[in-house]
Amino acid sequence: MKRTNGTHRQDDTRDDAVGRSTRRTFVRSIGAVGLGVAGGQYVAGTASAEWSSPHLDDYGTVVDMVDDAGADPTGEESVTPLLEEYADDDTLLLFPSGRYRMHSQFRFTGFQNFGILGKSDVTLVPDDYHAFDDDDWNYRLFRLGVSYNPGTDLLVKNLTVDQTAEDTGVRVVEAVVDDGLHVEDVEIIGEHDSGAWGPGRFAVTDQDGSGVVRNFSAADGAAWTEDAPADKLWRGPSGIVCNDFNRGTMRFENCSLGDFPDNGLYAANGSGQIIVDGGTYRNSQTASLRIGGTDSIVRNATVVVDDARDRGNQHAIRAENSNYIRVQNCDVRVPDPNGDAISTFDVDLFLLENSTVTTGGDEAVHALHLGDDTGVSRIKTSTFDHGAAGGFSVWIRDGEGEVNVEDCTFVGDGGHVSARAAVRCDRPNCTFRDLDVRQTGSSRRRAIELHADDCMLIGGEYVGRENPIINYGDDTWIESVHADSVDDHASVLLYDTGSGVYIKKSVLEDGIQNRGSDDLKLWDNTYSA
């Protein structure tokens, strides 16, 4: 197997290879004797206190980057040349506490079982954009594997990256492996204001491989390219990218991303599975979470848009390009929106459950916008709290595939600007079961509008300031509902575009107003008005 790092390329001579072998033997010797690696315990020389980690037993060679490699922990001399010298297969590079300067990219590909681990309080300090040594405009700290020569079994853990200096921002970790990617507890402090690529890019190239990125934080976001010295990105960087080359399962656990000009977590175009579990994602452009892939899941996440900018959409979650996406147990809040809270595009099967979606602001905004190219969908046991000036909490666009909305709650004091109902359905064969809809914020606010044929309302409470239920479609079935207009409009308003409506066993406090709907059938209903 050929390996590549910044010093020894794939065309290494035999003499170079012999030199590296000699170096490795020496480090293994001091690793086993002088460093005291045994049973997962590590002693850095005779002057350092004992320190243990479960990762130490996973490597044949453990290199203390200060005691063994001579790295400068004060941040004066760059550690990049030492990374290039000591990187090898089955090797862990261990950083003691300190500040470590990096002036250029460290590149290592085709490796087997390689790790970089900080003990505690380990801070990497990249040079700023103007001083960083990179003729090819890469601006990465770690490039670990590439698509045509990925690594296997990678660990990067316990690192803080200080980019608080003006015009500083690099891609901290770019990792491409076929299996065994593990990045954990990496925190980037300071706004990424160089205009170069964003802090993370990850991919698992083998469809049977897997990887995890856990507690990766870039909460300070990034500047737009027009406000930064680099000028080669369209708008600016994304926070984390996991796209074209990802074919395996990638998990993002408890990550935190601030406002990025071009998506927060952008994982929409690979064929592998994406799992987002926990974390906080805020105010990124296009979407704070942009998710695709195969059988993908977003759960337990908090996604917020509370800083709208007039630069295009800022969806909280954008689901796209997938056979199946499930959004589960999420808290989505858009008090200052610039786009829909959740939008779907080209998803065969979509599920939203056990989530809360809160909308606000001075303009119309939709909480869940199911696109016309989204297929079968199920919305269940979720709460939609509408406080915006207008908009639908659920807007089902015309398309193929039944949509079931069940056991959901719709509340809030929002208005009727542009869009007046909690739910609008433009697609036939949709079912709404046991909903609790209370829309009393403005004089024309409604509970549900049915614009398509063959839809069903089964059970539930529908309360609006204006007409709670409005129907435009054919063959609508309404059964066992309770509908009430706060301002004493008709509980059900039927337009002449629809016919064959059947209403049974329902309590309609303010009766029915029929504006020309033919073949209306009524059975065992109760009216107060």
DRENMAR-257168 format. One record per residue (C-alpha): residue in one letter; x, y, z. Coordinates in steps of 0.25 Angstrom, whole numbers, padded with zeros to 4 digits, always signed. Layout:
% residues N
aXYZ
...
% end
This chain:
% residues 529
m+0000+0000+0000
k+0005+0014-0003
r+0004+0025+0006
t+0006+0040+0005
n+0009+0051+0015
g+0014+0065+0013
t+0029+0060+0013
h+0029+0046+0006
r+0020+0045-0006
q+0016+0033-0014
d+0029+0033-0021
d+0037+0031-0009
t+0051+0025-0011
r+0056+0013-0004
d+0066+0021+0004
d+0054+0029+0009
a+0046+0017+0013
v+0058+0011+0020
g+0060+0025+0028
r+0045+0025+0032
s+0046+0010+0037
t+0058+0014+0045
r+0051+0026+0051
r+0038+0017+0054
t+0046+0006+0061
f+0053+0017+0070
v+0039+0023+0074
r+0033+0010+0077
s+0045+0007+0086
i+0043+0019+0094
g+0028+0018+0093
a+0029+0004+0100
v+0040+0007+0110
g+0042+0022+0112
l+0027+0026+0111
g+0021+0015+0119
v+0010+0011+0110
a+0003-0001+0117
g-0011-0005+0119
g-0017+0008+0113
q-0008+0016+0122
y+0002+0027+0117
v+0014+0033+0125
a+0020+0045+0117
g+0035+0043+0121
t+0039+0043+0136
a+0034+0058+0139
s+0020+0057+0134
a+0008+0052+0142
e+0001+0039+0138
w-0010+0040+0128
s-0019+0030+0122
s-0028+0028+0110
p-0035+0016+0104
h-0029+0020+0091
l-0015+0017+0094
d-0017+0002+0093
d-0021+0004+0079
y-0008+0007+0073
g+0006+0000+0072
t+0013+0014+0073
v+0009+0026+0082
v+0018+0038+0080
d+0018+0050+0090
m+0019+0062+0081
v+0026+0070+0091
d+0035+0060+0098
d+0038+0051+0086
a+0036+0060+0074
g+0041+0073+0080
a+0028+0081+0077
d+0028+0095+0082
p+0016+0096+0092
t+0017+0111+0093
g+0012+0114+0079
e+0024+0120+0073
e+0029+0109+0064
s+0020+0102+0054
v+0017+0087+0057
t+0013+0084+0043
p+0027+0079+0039
l+0027+0069+0051
l+0014+0064+0047
e+0019+0061+0034
e+0031+0054+0040
y+0024+0045+0050
a+0011+0041+0043
d+0011+0027+0040
d+0001+0015+0040
d-0003+0009+0053
t+0002+0022+0060
l-0004+0032+0070
l+0001+0046+0071
l-0001+0051+0085
f-0001+0066+0088
p+0001+0070+0103
s-0005+0083+0108
g-0001+0095+0100
r-0002+0104+0088
y+0003+0099+0075
r+0005+0108+0063
m+0001+0102+0049
h+0006+0110+0037
s+0002+0100+0026
q-0006+0088+0022
f-0003+0074+0028
r-0006+0064+0017
f-0006+0049+0020
t-0014+0039+0011
g-0015+0024+0009
f-0012+0021+0024
q-0017+0010+0033
n-0020+0013+0047
f-0015+0027+0049
g-0019+0037+0060
i-0017+0051+0066
l-0021+0052+0080
g-0020+0064+0090
k-0018+0061+0105
s-0025+0074+0110
d-0025+0089+0107
v-0018+0086+0094
t-0020+0098+0085
l-0016+0099+0070
v-0013+0113+0065
p-0013+0114+0050
d-0006+0126+0043
d-0016+0136+0037
y-0020+0136+0022
h-0008+0145+0018
a+0003+0137+0025
f-0003+0123+0023
d+0007+0115+0014
d-0002+0110+0003
d+0000+0113-0012
d-0012+0104-0016
w-0022+0112-0008
n-0025+0099+0000
y-0025+0106+0014
r-0026+0093+0022
l-0020+0089+0035
f-0022+0074+0033
r-0025+0067+0020
l-0026+0052+0024
g-0029+0043+0012
v-0034+0047-0002
s-0045+0041-0010
y-0035+0033-0019
n-0027+0029-0007
p-0035+0029+0006
g-0030+0025+0019
t-0035+0014+0028
d-0038+0016+0043
l-0036+0031+0047
l-0036+0037+0060
v-0036+0053+0063
k-0040+0057+0077
n-0039+0067+0088
l-0034+0079+0080
t-0037+0094+0081
v-0034+0103+0069
d-0032+0118+0072
q-0036+0126+0059
t-0039+0139+0067
a-0028+0147+0060
e-0034+0155+0048
d-0034+0149+0034
t-0033+0135+0040
g-0041+0123+0036
v-0036+0109+0031
r-0043+0096+0028
v-0039+0089+0041
v-0041+0075+0037
e-0044+0069+0023
a-0045+0054+0025
v-0048+0044+0014
v-0047+0029+0019
d-0053+0016+0014
d-0057+0012+0029
g-0054+0016+0043
l-0055+0031+0043
h-0055+0037+0057
v-0055+0052+0060
e-0058+0056+0074
d-0058+0069+0083
v-0052+0079+0073
e-0056+0093+0076
i-0053+0105+0067
i-0053+0118+0074
g-0055+0131+0066
e-0062+0135+0053
h-0056+0128+0041
d-0053+0141+0034
s-0043+0138+0023
g-0053+0134+0012
a-0046+0120+0010
w-0053+0107+0012
g-0061+0104+0024
p-0056+0096+0036
g-0061+0082+0033
r-0062+0072+0021
f-0064+0057+0024
a-0067+0045+0015
v-0068+0030+0016
t-0065+0024+0003
d-0069+0010+0005
q-0084+0007+0005
d-0082-0002+0017
g-0073+0007+0025
s-0077+0017+0036
g-0072+0029+0043
v-0076+0039+0054
v-0073+0053+0056
r-0077+0056+0071
n-0076+0070+0078
f-0071+0077+0067
s-0073+0092+0069
a-0072+0104+0060
a-0082+0113+0067
d-0076+0126+0063
g-0079+0124+0048
a-0073+0130+0037
a-0072+0144+0029
w-0077+0145+0015
t-0067+0145+0004
e-0069+0159+0001
d-0065+0163+0015
a-0052+0154+0015
p-0039+0154+0008
a-0041+0141-0001
d-0050+0143-0013
k-0052+0129-0018
l-0064+0124-0012
w-0078+0128-0017
r-0084+0134-0004
g-0075+0128+0007
p-0072+0115+0014
s-0081+0104+0019
g-0079+0099+0033
i-0078+0084+0031
v-0079+0078+0017
c-0082+0063+0015
n-0086+0061+0000
d-0081+0055-0013
f-0072+0044-0008
n-0080+0040+0004
r-0085+0026+0002
g-0085+0020+0016
t-0092+0024+0029
m-0088+0037+0035
r-0093+0041+0049
f-0092+0055+0054
e-0095+0055+0069
n-0097+0068+0077
c-0090+0077+0068
s-0091+0092+0068
l-0091+0101+0056
g-0093+0116+0055
d-0097+0125+0044
f-0090+0121+0031
p-0092+0128+0018
d-0094+0115+0010
n-0101+0104+0019
g-0098+0100+0033
l-0097+0084+0031
y-0098+0082+0016
a-0100+0067+0015
a-0110+0066+0003
n-0103+0060-0009
g-0096+0047-0005
s-0102+0033-0006
g-0099+0029+0008
q-0108+0030+0021
i-0107+0043+0029
i-0111+0042+0044
v-0112+0056+0051
d-0113+0053+0066
g-0114+0065+0075
g-0107+0078+0074
t-0110+0092+0071
y-0110+0099+0057
r-0113+0113+0055
n-0115+0124+0044
s-0108+0118+0032
q-0111+0122+0018
t-0120+0113+0010
a-0121+0104+0022
s-0115+0101+0035
l-0117+0086+0033
r-0118+0082+0018
i-0119+0067+0018
g-0121+0056+0007
g-0115+0043+0005
t-0121+0029+0008
d-0130+0026+0019
s-0126+0038+0027
i-0130+0043+0040
v-0130+0056+0048
r-0133+0055+0063
n-0132+0062+0076
a-0126+0074+0069
t-0129+0089+0072
v-0130+0097+0059
v-0131+0112+0060
v-0133+0124+0051
d-0133+0137+0059
d-0124+0146+0051
a-0130+0148+0037
r-0122+0154+0026
d-0127+0159+0013
r-0118+0150+0005
g-0127+0139+0001
n-0133+0127+0008
q-0129+0123+0022
h-0138+0110+0024
a-0136+0103+0037
i-0136+0089+0031
r-0136+0086+0016
a-0138+0071+0013
e-0135+0067-0001
n-0130+0057-0011
s-0134+0045-0003
n-0142+0032-0003
y-0146+0034+0012
i-0143+0045+0022
r-0149+0045+0036
v-0149+0057+0045
q-0151+0053+0060
n-0151+0060+0073
c-0146+0073+0068
d-0148+0087+0073
v-0149+0096+0061
r-0150+0111+0064
v-0151+0122+0054
p-0155+0135+0061
d-0148+0144+0051
p-0149+0135+0038
n-0144+0137+0024
g-0150+0125+0018
d-0158+0113+0022
a-0155+0106+0035
i-0155+0092+0028
s-0155+0090+0013
t-0155+0077+0005
f-0150+0075-0009
d-0149+0062-0017
v-0152+0052-0005
d-0159+0039-0007
l-0163+0037+0007
f-0163+0048+0018
l-0167+0047+0033
l-0168+0058+0043
e-0171+0053+0057
n-0170+0057+0072
s-0165+0071+0068
t-0168+0085+0071
v-0168+0096+0060
t-0169+0110+0064
t-0171+0122+0054
g-0170+0137+0056
g-0167+0150+0050
d-0173+0161+0042
e-0176+0154+0029
a-0182+0141+0025
v-0174+0128+0027
h-0178+0114+0026
a-0174+0104+0037
l-0174+0091+0028
h-0174+0093+0013
l-0176+0079+0006
g-0171+0081-0008
d-0179+0075-0020
d-0167+0066-0023
t-0168+0060-0009
g-0176+0047-0008
v-0183+0039+0003
s-0182+0047+0016
r-0186+0045+0030
i-0187+0057+0040
k-0190+0052+0054
t-0190+0056+0069
s-0184+0069+0066
t-0187+0083+0071
f-0187+0096+0062
d-0187+0109+0069
h-0190+0120+0059
g-0187+0134+0063
a-0183+0140+0049
a-0191+0151+0042
g-0196+0140+0032
g-0193+0127+0026
f-0197+0112+0027
s-0192+0103+0038
v-0193+0091+0028
w-0194+0094+0013
i-0196+0081+0005
r-0193+0084-0010
d-0199+0077-0021
g-0192+0064-0025
e-0192+0049-0024
g-0193+0041-0011
e-0202+0041+0001
v-0200+0050+0013
n-0205+0047+0026
v-0205+0057+0037
e-0209+0052+0051
d-0209+0055+0066
c-0203+0069+0063
t-0206+0082+0071
f-0206+0095+0064
v-0206+0108+0073
g-0201+0122+0073
d-0206+0136+0071
g-0201+0138+0057
g-0208+0146+0046
h-0213+0144+0032
v-0204+0152+0023
s-0202+0145+0010
a-0206+0131+0016
r-0218+0130+0025
a-0219+0115+0030
a-0211+0106+0039
v-0212+0095+0029
r-0214+0096+0014
c-0215+0084+0005
d-0213+0084-0010
r-0211+0069-0011
p-0222+0059-0013
n-0224+0046-0004
c-0219+0053+0009
t-0224+0049+0022
f-0224+0058+0035
r-0227+0050+0048
d-0229+0055+0062
l-0223+0069+0060
d-0225+0080+0070
v-0225+0093+0063
r-0227+0107+0069
q-0224+0119+0061
t-0230+0131+0068
g-0219+0142+0066
s-0225+0150+0055
s-0239+0153+0049
r-0237+0144+0036
r-0229+0133+0042
r-0234+0119+0039
a-0231+0105+0043
i-0231+0097+0030
e-0233+0099+0015
l-0235+0087+0006
h-0232+0090-0009
a-0231+0076-0014
d-0240+0064-0016
d-0243+0052-0008
c-0237+0057+0006
m-0242+0053+0019
l-0243+0060+0033
i-0246+0049+0044
g-0247+0054+0058
g-0241+0066+0064
e-0243+0081+0068
y-0243+0092+0058
v-0244+0106+0064
g-0242+0119+0056
r-0246+0133+0057
e-0251+0132+0043
n-0257+0119+0036
p-0249+0108+0043
i-0251+0098+0031
i-0252+0103+0016
n-0253+0093+0005
y-0251+0094-0010
g-0249+0080-0014
d-0258+0068-0018
d-0262+0056-0010
t-0257+0062+0003
w-0260+0053+0016
i-0262+0060+0029
e-0265+0051+0041
s-0266+0053+0056
v-0260+0067+0057
h-0263+0079+0066
a-0262+0092+0058
d-0264+0106+0064
s-0262+0120+0059
v-0259+0130+0070
d-0265+0141+0062
d-0277+0133+0058
h-0274+0130+0044
a-0279+0117+0038
s-0272+0105+0044
v-0271+0099+0030
l-0270+0107+0017
l-0272+0100+0004
y-0269+0106-0010
d-0275+0102-0023
t-0262+0097-0028
g-0264+0084-0020
s-0275+0074-0020
g-0279+0061-0013
v-0275+0066+0001
y-0280+0057+0012
i-0280+0062+0027
k-0285+0052+0038
k-0285+0051+0053
s-0279+0065+0055
v-0281+0077+0064
l-0282+0089+0056
e-0284+0100+0065
d-0287+0111+0055
g-0293+0102+0044
i-0290+0101+0029
q-0289+0111+0018
n-0291+0105+0004
r-0287+0114-0007
g-0291+0105-0018
s-0285+0091-0015
d-0293+0080-0021
d-0297+0067-0016
l-0295+0070-0001
k-0298+0059+0008
l-0300+0061+0023
w-0303+0051+0034
d-0304+0052+0049
n-0298+0065+0051
t-0300+0075+0063
y-0301+0090+0061
s-0302+0101+0071
a-0305+0112+0061
% end
